[in-house]
């Protein structure tokens, strides 16, 4: 799509929003129900597309993409009336007589830019939220997952007119053309490098943005943890979607005294979950493309691989890999891995580890496996990260009852449920002042005896 076509598309959405068509809550619910029904009707096509793009099994596609999307849409259908209502707040005595309230209103015309690793979920989830909040939306899915993009485009065209919600496909040229436009709000999920460019473009128009980025999310395992259970849950989270998950445990920080037992259990779990030959497992995914496959191969130090490391270049597949003896100087620690490579580092002093983590970039997630309450308190209160789990991984994002988002280098803003509705809304503060009384104290000339009495009372 050309720049002029994108500009015309946005102009049409501006006119549609200005008409007030998206404001009634009844309309929003109707549109969400359309989306819900269409996602259900196209579930098989979505699964086929995810298999083609990422090698995802039908079970994983439903568990991690289709099911979570339906859950979020359903949550919005159920709660949007409450979210959109005016909310009464207390009025200060000085403003007597009046009533005060806040009112959530849509930003207006929004842009949603989604990534390739969970291409359906991370498109439909924010789209449902934008619709619930009363906005129009232009959706830009990733060019790296073209099969899923085509299904998304089909669903959107089936449900909505282009002046309300529309999909723009393509690559960098389309991304650049979209970011030259003035939107009322931009929602971006992707890498830090692209996120910085998105924010620069938004700054030119003073456009608010939500950035869901990534980073190196640490996973701490101390000697008090249930090592067998920790290994099982970490293996699940690390190798889900072939490691291409923004909140996957990026690297393991294991207390030295339990490192060997953790590696043993992790290897056992890889075999149990993926089989003796993971590359032959039809339910194990693939790397999105050759570029990322080659990048990941460059992060593997063969001398430090203690399990896995097998590859299939033709199919863009890398077996679940465990690396031991890793230090911060290794290539695998120089960037977000975003693949099925588990580097294991060790620590002996928990206090020193906390100090070290405070000095690093703020990650999107942090995980702690322990039964030590003091260490849980230190991590949750002292360290800055987007979100996380105690004695589990990833599951904190699979709920509409808590917000999900990053902080610092891992992003800004959050969404899911009420938090997402607020992210796509502006909350206005309004005072409705009564006319049957008008206290003279605020008007000049300032010679009121009442003012002097009040000042004396409050300043004594």
C-alpha positions as CSV (number, residue, x, y, z in Angstrom):
1,X,0.0,0.0,0.0
2,X,1.4,3.4,-1.0
3,X,1.8,6.4,1.3
4,X,-1.1,8.2,-0.4
5,X,-3.3,5.2,0.0
6,X,-2.5,4.9,3.7
7,X,-3.2,8.7,4.1
8,X,-6.6,8.3,2.4
9,X,-7.3,5.3,4.6
10,X,-6.6,7.2,7.8
11,X,-8.6,10.2,6.6
12,X,-11.6,7.9,6.2
13,X,-11.1,6.6,9.7
14,X,-10.8,10.1,11.1
15,X,-14.2,11.0,9.5
16,X,-15.8,7.9,10.8
17,X,-14.5,8.5,14.3
18,X,-15.6,12.1,14.1
19,X,-19.2,10.9,13.3
20,X,-19.4,9.4,16.8
21,X,-20.3,6.0,15.5
22,X,-17.8,4.2,17.8
23,X,-18.8,5.9,21.0
24,X,-22.0,4.0,22.0
25,X,-21.1,1.0,24.3
26,X,-23.7,-1.1,22.6
27,X,-21.9,-0.6,19.2
28,X,-18.6,-1.7,20.8
29,X,-20.1,-4.8,22.2
30,X,-21.6,-5.7,18.9
31,X,-18.3,-5.4,17.2
32,X,-16.5,-7.4,19.8
33,X,-19.1,-10.2,19.4
34,X,-18.5,-10.2,15.6
35,X,-14.8,-10.5,16.2
36,X,-15.3,-13.3,18.7
37,X,-17.5,-15.3,16.4
38,X,-15.1,-14.8,13.4
39,X,-12.1,-16.0,15.4
40,X,-14.0,-19.2,16.4
41,X,-15.2,-19.8,12.9
42,X,-11.6,-19.4,11.4
43,X,-9.8,-21.4,14.2
44,X,-8.7,-24.1,11.8
45,X,-7.3,-21.6,9.3
46,X,-5.5,-19.7,12.1
47,X,-3.9,-23.0,13.3
48,X,-2.8,-23.8,9.7
49,X,-1.3,-20.4,9.3
50,X,0.6,-20.6,12.6
51,X,1.9,-24.0,11.5
52,X,3.1,-22.6,8.2
53,X,4.8,-19.5,9.8
54,X,6.2,-20.9,13.0
55,X,5.6,-24.7,13.0
56,X,3.2,-24.4,15.9
57,X,1.1,-27.5,16.7
58,X,-2.7,-27.1,16.9
59,X,-2.6,-27.6,20.6
60,X,0.0,-24.8,21.1
61,X,-1.8,-22.5,18.7
62,X,-5.0,-22.8,20.7
63,X,-3.3,-22.7,24.1
64,X,-1.1,-19.7,23.4
65,X,-2.9,-17.7,20.7
66,X,-6.5,-18.5,19.7
67,X,-7.7,-19.4,23.3
68,X,-6.0,-16.4,24.9
69,X,-7.5,-14.1,22.2
70,X,-11.0,-15.4,22.7
71,X,-10.5,-15.0,26.5
72,X,-9.6,-11.3,26.1
73,X,-12.4,-10.6,23.7
74,X,-14.9,-12.3,26.0
75,X,-13.6,-10.4,29.0
76,X,-14.1,-7.1,27.2
77,X,-17.6,-8.0,26.1
78,X,-18.4,-8.7,29.7
79,X,-16.8,-5.7,31.3
80,X,-16.8,-2.8,28.8
81,X,-20.1,-1.3,30.1
82,X,-18.5,-1.0,33.6
83,X,-15.2,0.4,32.2
84,X,-17.0,3.0,30.1
85,X,-19.2,4.4,32.9
86,X,-18.5,7.7,34.6
87,X,-16.8,7.2,37.9
88,X,-17.8,9.4,40.8
89,X,-15.0,10.8,43.0
90,X,-15.0,13.0,46.1
91,X,-15.3,16.7,45.7
92,X,-13.2,19.0,47.9
93,X,-15.2,21.2,50.3
94,X,-13.7,24.2,48.7
95,X,-15.6,23.4,45.5
96,X,-19.0,23.2,47.2
97,X,-21.5,22.8,45.7
98,X,-20.4,20.4,42.9
99,X,-20.1,16.8,41.8
100,X,-16.9,15.4,40.4
101,X,-16.3,12.4,38.1
102,X,-13.9,10.9,35.7
103,X,-14.9,9.7,32.2
104,X,-12.9,7.4,30.0
105,X,-13.1,8.5,26.3
106,X,-11.4,6.9,23.3
107,X,-8.1,8.3,22.0
108,X,-9.6,8.2,18.5
109,X,-7.6,6.8,15.6
110,X,-5.1,4.2,16.6
111,X,-2.3,2.2,15.0
112,X,-1.5,-1.3,16.2
113,X,1.8,-2.8,15.0
114,X,2.3,-6.4,15.9
115,X,5.2,-8.9,15.9
116,X,5.8,-12.2,14.2
117,X,6.4,-14.5,17.2
118,X,2.8,-14.6,18.4
119,X,1.3,-13.0,15.3
120,X,-2.3,-13.7,16.0
121,X,-2.5,-13.2,19.7
122,X,-0.5,-10.0,19.7
123,X,-2.6,-8.5,17.0
124,X,-6.1,-9.5,18.1
125,X,-5.6,-8.9,21.8
126,X,-4.8,-5.2,21.5
127,X,-7.3,-4.8,18.7
128,X,-10.1,-6.1,21.0
129,X,-9.0,-3.6,23.6
130,X,-8.9,-0.7,21.1
131,X,-12.5,-1.6,20.0
132,X,-13.7,-1.9,23.5
133,X,-12.3,1.5,24.3
134,X,-14.2,3.0,21.3
135,X,-11.4,3.7,18.8
136,X,-10.8,3.0,15.2
137,X,-7.8,1.0,14.3
138,X,-5.3,0.4,11.5
139,X,-3.6,-2.9,12.1
140,X,-0.1,-3.6,10.8
141,X,0.9,-7.3,11.3
142,X,4.5,-8.5,10.7
143,X,5.8,-9.3,7.2
144,X,7.7,-12.2,8.7
145,X,4.4,-14.2,9.4
146,X,2.6,-13.7,6.1
147,X,0.2,-16.7,6.4
148,X,-1.2,-15.5,9.7
149,X,-1.3,-11.9,8.4
150,X,-3.6,-13.1,5.5
151,X,-6.0,-14.8,8.0
152,X,-6.1,-11.7,10.2
153,X,-6.8,-9.5,7.1
154,X,-9.6,-11.9,6.1
155,X,-11.2,-11.8,9.6
156,X,-11.0,-8.1,9.9
157,X,-12.5,-7.5,6.4
158,X,-15.3,-10.0,7.3
159,X,-16.1,-8.2,10.5
160,X,-15.5,-4.5,9.9
161,X,-15.6,-1.7,7.3
162,X,-12.2,-0.3,6.4
163,X,-13.2,3.1,7.8
164,X,-13.5,1.5,11.2
165,X,-10.8,-1.3,11.3
166,X,-8.4,-2.1,8.5
167,X,-5.3,-4.2,8.0
168,X,-2.2,-2.9,6.2
169,X,0.2,-5.6,5.1
170,X,3.7,-5.2,3.8
171,X,7.2,-4.5,5.2
172,X,9.4,-1.6,6.1
173,X,8.1,0.8,3.5
174,X,4.5,0.4,4.8
175,X,5.8,0.7,8.4
176,X,7.6,3.9,7.6
177,X,4.6,5.3,5.7
178,X,2.3,4.6,8.6
179,X,4.6,6.2,11.2
180,X,4.7,9.4,9.1
181,X,1.0,9.8,9.8
182,X,-0.5,11.5,12.8
183,X,-2.4,9.0,14.9
184,X,-4.0,9.6,18.2
185,X,-2.3,6.6,19.8
186,X,0.2,4.0,18.7
187,X,0.5,0.5,20.1
188,X,3.7,-1.3,19.2
189,X,5.0,-4.8,20.1
190,X,8.5,-5.7,18.9
191,X,12.2,-5.2,19.3
192,X,13.9,-2.4,21.3
193,X,15.6,-1.1,18.1
194,X,12.4,-0.7,16.2
195,X,10.6,0.5,19.4
196,X,13.0,3.4,19.6
197,X,12.2,4.4,16.0
198,X,8.5,4.2,16.7
199,X,8.8,6.4,19.7
200,X,10.9,8.9,17.7
201,X,8.2,9.2,15.1
202,X,5.4,9.4,17.7
203,X,7.3,12.3,19.4
204,X,7.2,14.3,16.2
205,X,3.4,14.4,16.5
206,X,3.2,14.3,20.3
207,X,1.4,11.0,20.0
208,X,1.1,8.7,23.1
209,X,2.6,5.3,22.6
210,X,2.5,1.9,24.3
211,X,5.7,0.0,23.6
212,X,5.9,-3.7,24.4
213,X,9.5,-4.6,23.9
214,X,11.7,-7.4,25.3
215,X,15.2,-7.9,26.8
216,X,17.1,-10.5,28.7
217,X,14.8,-11.8,31.3
218,X,16.6,-13.6,34.1
219,X,15.5,-16.8,35.9
220,X,16.9,-17.3,39.3
221,X,17.1,-20.8,40.9
222,X,18.3,-21.0,44.5
223,X,19.2,-24.0,46.6
224,X,15.8,-23.9,48.5
225,X,13.8,-24.4,45.2
226,X,12.1,-27.6,44.2
227,X,14.7,-28.4,41.5
228,X,12.7,-31.0,39.7
229,X,9.6,-28.9,39.4
230,X,11.7,-25.8,38.6
231,X,13.3,-27.6,35.7
232,X,10.0,-28.8,34.4
233,X,8.4,-25.4,34.4
234,X,11.5,-23.6,33.0
235,X,11.9,-26.1,30.2
236,X,8.3,-25.5,29.2
237,X,8.7,-21.7,29.2
238,X,12.1,-21.6,27.6
239,X,11.4,-23.8,24.6
240,X,7.7,-22.8,24.1
241,X,7.4,-21.5,20.5
242,X,11.0,-22.7,19.9
243,X,12.2,-20.0,22.4
244,X,10.6,-17.2,20.5
245,X,8.7,-15.7,23.4
246,X,9.3,-12.2,24.7
247,X,8.9,-13.3,28.3
248,X,10.7,-16.6,28.0
249,X,13.5,-17.1,30.6
250,X,16.4,-15.7,28.7
251,X,19.1,-17.1,30.9
252,X,19.3,-19.1,34.2
253,X,21.1,-17.8,37.3
254,X,21.5,-21.0,39.3
255,X,23.0,-21.2,42.8
256,X,26.3,-23.1,42.4
257,X,25.4,-25.9,44.9
258,X,22.4,-27.0,42.9
259,X,23.6,-26.3,39.3
260,X,24.5,-29.9,38.4
261,X,21.2,-31.3,39.7
262,X,19.3,-28.6,37.8
263,X,21.1,-29.4,34.6
264,X,20.3,-33.1,35.1
265,X,16.7,-32.4,35.7
266,X,16.5,-29.9,32.8
267,X,17.9,-32.5,30.4
268,X,15.4,-35.1,31.7
269,X,12.6,-32.7,31.1
270,X,13.7,-31.8,27.6
271,X,13.6,-35.5,26.7
272,X,10.3,-36.0,28.5
273,X,8.6,-33.0,26.9
274,X,10.1,-33.1,23.4
275,X,11.4,-36.7,23.0
276,X,14.9,-38.1,22.4
277,X,15.0,-36.5,19.0
278,X,13.2,-33.1,19.3
279,X,13.9,-32.2,15.6
280,X,11.7,-35.1,14.6
281,X,8.9,-34.0,17.0
282,X,6.0,-32.6,14.9
283,X,4.8,-30.5,17.9
284,X,8.2,-28.7,18.2
285,X,8.3,-25.4,16.3
286,X,10.8,-23.8,14.0
287,X,12.7,-20.5,13.8
288,X,10.8,-17.9,11.9
289,X,13.3,-17.5,9.0
290,X,16.9,-18.1,7.9
291,X,18.1,-14.7,9.2
292,X,17.1,-15.5,12.8
293,X,18.3,-19.1,12.4
294,X,21.8,-17.9,11.4
295,X,21.8,-15.3,14.2
296,X,21.0,-18.0,16.8
297,X,23.7,-20.4,15.4
298,X,26.2,-17.6,16.0
299,X,25.2,-17.5,19.7
300,X,26.0,-21.2,20.4
301,X,29.4,-22.0,21.8
302,X,29.8,-25.6,20.9
303,X,32.4,-26.1,23.6
304,X,29.9,-25.1,26.3
305,X,26.9,-27.1,25.0
306,X,26.1,-29.9,27.5
307,X,22.9,-31.0,25.8
308,X,21.2,-30.5,22.4
309,X,22.6,-28.2,19.8
310,X,21.4,-30.2,16.8
311,X,20.2,-28.2,13.9
312,X,18.3,-28.6,10.6
313,X,19.0,-25.6,8.4
314,X,16.6,-26.7,5.7
315,X,13.7,-26.6,8.2
316,X,15.1,-23.7,10.3
317,X,15.0,-25.8,13.4
318,X,17.3,-25.9,16.4
319,X,17.0,-28.5,19.1
320,X,16.5,-27.4,22.7
321,X,20.0,-26.5,23.8
322,X,21.6,-26.2,27.2
323,X,24.9,-24.3,27.7
324,X,27.0,-24.5,30.9
325,X,29.9,-22.5,32.1
326,X,28.6,-19.4,30.5
327,X,29.8,-15.9,31.5
328,X,28.6,-12.4,30.8
329,X,31.4,-12.2,28.2
330,X,29.9,-14.9,26.0
331,X,28.0,-13.9,22.8
332,X,24.8,-15.5,24.0
333,X,24.7,-13.0,26.9
334,X,25.2,-10.0,24.6
335,X,21.7,-9.8,23.2
336,X,18.2,-11.1,23.8
337,X,18.4,-14.8,22.7
338,X,14.8,-15.3,21.4
339,X,15.5,-18.9,20.6
340,X,15.9,-22.4,22.1
341,X,19.2,-21.8,23.8
342,X,19.4,-22.0,27.6
343,X,22.7,-20.5,29.0
344,X,23.3,-21.3,32.7
345,X,25.3,-19.0,34.9
346,X,26.0,-19.5,38.6
347,X,26.0,-17.4,41.8
348,X,26.9,-18.0,45.4
349,X,25.9,-14.7,47.1
350,X,22.2,-13.8,46.7
351,X,22.8,-10.2,47.9
352,X,25.5,-9.7,45.4
353,X,23.3,-11.1,42.7
354,X,20.5,-8.6,43.5
355,X,23.1,-5.8,43.4
356,X,24.3,-7.0,40.0
357,X,20.8,-7.2,38.6
358,X,20.0,-3.7,39.7
359,X,22.8,-2.4,37.5
360,X,21.5,-4.2,34.3
361,X,18.8,-3.1,31.9
362,X,15.3,-3.5,33.2
363,X,13.9,-6.8,31.7
364,X,10.4,-7.5,30.6
365,X,10.2,-10.4,33.0
366,X,12.0,-11.9,36.0
367,X,11.5,-15.4,37.5
368,X,12.5,-16.6,40.9
369,X,12.4,-20.3,42.0
370,X,12.8,-20.4,45.8
371,X,11.1,-21.2,49.1
372,X,12.9,-18.4,50.9
373,X,10.4,-15.7,51.8
374,X,13.0,-13.0,52.4
375,X,14.5,-13.5,48.9
376,X,11.0,-13.3,47.4
377,X,10.4,-10.0,49.2
378,X,13.8,-8.6,48.1
379,X,13.2,-9.5,44.4
380,X,9.6,-8.3,44.2
381,X,10.3,-5.0,46.0
382,X,13.8,-4.0,45.0
383,X,14.3,-5.1,41.4
384,X,12.6,-3.2,38.5
385,X,11.1,-5.4,35.8
386,X,7.9,-5.6,33.8
387,X,6.4,-8.6,35.6
388,X,7.1,-12.1,36.5
389,X,6.4,-15.2,38.6
390,X,7.5,-16.9,41.7
391,X,8.2,-20.6,41.2
392,X,6.8,-20.5,37.6
393,X,7.4,-18.8,34.3
394,X,5.3,-16.9,31.6
395,X,1.9,-17.4,33.2
396,X,1.6,-13.9,34.6
397,X,0.7,-12.6,31.1
398,X,-2.2,-15.1,30.6
399,X,-4.8,-13.2,32.5
400,X,-7.1,-10.3,31.9
401,X,-7.1,-9.4,35.6
402,X,-3.6,-7.9,35.6
403,X,-1.8,-5.6,33.3
404,X,1.1,-6.7,31.2
405,X,3.9,-4.5,30.1
406,X,7.5,-3.5,30.4
407,X,9.5,-0.8,32.1
408,X,12.5,1.2,31.0
409,X,14.4,-0.7,28.3
410,X,11.7,-3.4,28.1
411,X,8.9,-0.9,27.2
412,X,6.3,1.5,28.5
413,X,2.6,1.2,29.2
414,X,0.7,-2.0,29.7
415,X,-2.5,-3.7,28.6
416,X,-4.8,-6.7,29.2
417,X,-8.3,-6.2,30.8
418,X,-9.0,-3.0,32.5
419,X,-5.4,-1.8,32.2
420,X,-5.7,-2.2,28.4
421,X,-8.9,-0.4,28.3
422,X,-7.3,2.5,30.1
423,X,-4.3,2.4,27.8
424,X,-6.5,3.0,24.8
425,X,-8.5,5.7,26.6
426,X,-8.0,9.2,27.9
427,X,-9.6,9.6,31.3
428,X,-11.1,13.1,31.7
429,X,-11.6,14.7,35.1
430,X,-14.8,16.8,35.2
431,X,-16.4,19.0,37.9
432,X,-20.1,19.6,37.5
433,X,-20.6,22.8,39.5
434,X,-24.1,23.7,40.8
435,X,-25.6,27.2,40.0
436,X,-27.8,27.7,43.1
437,X,-24.9,29.0,45.1
438,X,-21.7,30.9,44.2
439,X,-19.2,31.5,47.0
440,X,-17.6,34.9,46.5
441,X,-14.3,34.0,48.2
442,X,-12.4,33.3,44.9
443,X,-13.3,36.6,43.2
444,X,-11.5,39.9,43.4
445,X,-11.2,42.2,45.2
446,X,-9.6,39.9,47.8
447,X,-11.0,41.7,50.9
448,X,-13.3,38.9,52.1
449,X,-13.4,38.4,55.8
450,X,-14.2,34.7,55.2
451,X,-10.9,34.3,53.3
452,X,-9.0,35.7,56.2
453,X,-10.7,33.4,58.6
454,X,-10.1,30.4,56.4
455,X,-6.5,31.2,55.9
456,X,-6.0,31.7,59.6
457,X,-7.7,28.3,60.2
458,X,-5.6,26.3,57.7
459,X,-2.3,28.1,58.4
460,X,-2.3,28.0,62.2
